[in-house]
């Protein structure tokens, strides 16, 4: 009994001298919150800059220096592609860095935008392809639509109770301009993967003494055509009208394509030319390919045009 009374008295005096543990934790938490969590107020310039830097860091997964080069190096995003795509990805984070006004609301939206950028990067290097939808352009378009809606909605909510003269500032106008650039970029992204038949004017019109005796166009070709299952092909069968032999006809056609239509050619002999594929856009992975073949049995020359995408796989 004496021991129990001694412990009780000790506890009483200790309780009088020292605060309750729960009260001590509450006070410590209050001090920490006052020191670390800033009260509501204007969004500082360094916070805006931190959003842009964080969004840029979130795109690191698609940078060529980080992308693995195995199994095939040209399945990765090329440096020129990254140099174009990354600024486009940063358009809406930059817009919010200019449009955001007060914390902690602006910080919450900034964290959501940075998470969207990280999600786009991870999706691009894991699932995105260059050919079959959904491809890398589709992923970029979905990202722009989502982040554009987030920035527009957040700006409208934050500006709902503000006076018009408080909104019309140079920074707000710059942010609105950047937001509109992002919307334009979403509409400008090419729809890659859709089948397209090569145009006729890349070969026609032919010079005199030649005529097209047969023309065909087809899509969804078998793999043994060599251009991929999603490519479309246009084939011309050309004959001479002045009795020239097939070798002379092939030489004339090669010179016509090289001089008149701008196709670069490598000549193996006077009648055998090789034409490399040529790109049709900065962000469009499809190339327009041309092949010239002589048909000795019919004394004709066949010209085959096809869109070819040699990177119809995942980014890596």
Buried (B, 14 or more C-beta within 10 A) or exposed (E): EEEEEEEEEEEEEEEEEEEEEEEEEEEEEEEEEEEEEEEEEEBEEEBBEBBBBBBBEBBEBBBBEEBEEEEEEEBBBEEEBBEEBBEBBBBBBBBBBBBBBEBEBBBEBBEBBBEBBBBBBEBBBEEBBBBBEBBBBBBBBBBBEBBBEBBBEBBEEBBEEEEEEEBEEEBBEBBBEBBEBBBEBBEEBBEBBEEEBBEBEBBEEBEEEBEBEEBEEEBEBEEEEBBBBBBBBBBBBBBBEEEBEBBBBBBBBBBBBBEEEEBEBEEEEEBBBEBEBEEBEEBBBBBBBBBBEBBEEEBBBBBBBBBBBBBBBBBB
